[in-house]
């Protein structure tokens, strides 16, 4: 949060100029980037499925072992200012990193705007309380086609 006379850091700094803490605070905790994806071999279209990474806590929308996640999920994509442009396609449209990269502001429900970490859940933009299953329950990716999220 910022005072009225001070611009918030996400409006006054580029993604590359942000401190590590500022960068990390952009994550709204929705958990949507932790939903698995299927890529169509013919069209290369990415389909998000209602099957989460095994580390995602479906009640909070947060990674259960964020600091060491790559130890348990080696293909977990780490978003950094340097690699963001390579991985934008994997992020949901509402993601702060994607929005700021594309020149938009944070949405009104974002926790940095509201000061409330639960605002993302209350606005319905998180996986919390949604009909999502863990990949541990549905380990065969060929079954994931039944879980494609249609918007």
Secondary structure, DSSP 8 states (H G I E B T S, - for coil): ---TTS--HHHHS-GGGS-HHHHHHT-----GGGEEEEE-TTT--EEEEEEE-TTEETTTTEETTGGGHHHH-TT-----TTTHHHHGGGS-TT-HHHHHHTT----TTSHHHHS-TTHHHHTT-SSTTSS-EETTTS--GGGGGGGB---
